[in-house]
Amino acid sequence: MQSSMLPPLEFFRELVKIPSISHTGPASGSYKACVELLKREADARGFTTRVVEINVGKPILVCTKLGKDPNLK
């Protein structure tokens, strides 16, 4: 874990500040802001992340965490 990880309550507060449930999300950039916050936290927790944008202004965050058993795929 990295030191940039927010405490859970602070993370939740930051997340709910972003007006991401709205038809204006793509135009206002709030969807992007939400994905950036989630990506930063996932990266801090050791996930491999990537952002995919199939529809303009509607980014999707993909997070992957590898397990400890190399026999599982």
C-alpha positions as CSV (number, residue, x, y, z in Angstrom):
1,M,0.0,0.0,0.0
2,Q,1.2,3.5,-0.8
3,S,1.0,6.5,1.5
4,S,-1.4,8.3,-0.9
5,M,-4.3,6.1,0.1
6,L,-7.1,8.1,1.8
7,P,-8.7,6.9,5.1
8,P,-12.0,5.3,4.2
9,L,-14.3,8.1,5.6
10,E,-12.3,10.8,3.8
11,F,-12.4,8.8,0.6
12,F,-16.1,8.4,0.8
13,R,-16.5,12.2,1.5
14,E,-14.4,13.0,-1.6
15,L,-16.4,10.5,-3.7
16,V,-19.8,11.9,-2.8
17,K,-18.7,15.5,-3.5
18,I,-18.5,14.6,-7.2
19,P,-21.9,15.0,-8.9
20,S,-21.5,11.8,-10.9
21,I,-25.1,10.7,-11.0
22,S,-26.3,13.3,-13.5
23,H,-27.0,13.6,-17.2
24,T,-24.5,16.5,-17.2
25,G,-21.6,14.2,-16.2
26,P,-20.0,13.8,-19.6
27,A,-20.1,17.5,-20.4
28,S,-19.2,18.8,-16.9
29,G,-16.3,16.4,-16.5
30,S,-17.7,14.9,-13.3
31,Y,-17.5,11.3,-14.7
32,K,-13.8,11.9,-15.4
33,A,-13.2,13.3,-11.9
34,C,-14.9,10.3,-10.3
35,V,-12.8,7.9,-12.3
36,E,-9.6,9.8,-11.5
37,L,-10.4,9.5,-7.7
38,L,-11.3,5.8,-7.9
39,K,-8.2,5.1,-10.0
40,R,-5.9,6.9,-7.6
41,E,-7.3,4.9,-4.7
42,A,-7.1,1.6,-6.6
43,D,-3.5,2.3,-7.6
44,A,-2.7,3.1,-4.0
45,R,-4.1,-0.3,-3.0
46,G,-2.0,-2.2,-5.5
47,F,-4.5,-2.7,-8.3
48,T,-3.4,-2.6,-11.9
49,T,-5.7,0.0,-13.5
50,R,-6.6,1.3,-16.9
51,V,-9.3,3.7,-18.2
52,V,-11.3,2.8,-21.2
53,E,-13.5,5.4,-22.9
54,I,-15.9,3.7,-25.4
55,N,-18.4,6.7,-25.3
56,V,-16.9,10.2,-25.3
57,G,-17.1,11.7,-21.8
58,K,-18.0,8.4,-20.1
59,P,-14.8,6.7,-18.9
60,I,-14.8,3.2,-17.5
61,L,-12.2,2.2,-14.9
62,V,-10.9,-1.4,-15.1
63,C,-9.1,-2.7,-12.0
64,T,-7.2,-6.0,-11.7
65,K,-5.6,-7.5,-8.7
66,L,-3.6,-10.6,-9.2
67,G,-3.9,-13.4,-6.7
68,K,-1.2,-15.3,-5.0
69,D,-1.8,-18.7,-6.7
70,P,-0.1,-18.7,-10.1
71,N,-2.0,-21.9,-11.1
72,L,-5.2,-19.9,-11.2
73,K,-5.9,-18.0,-14.4
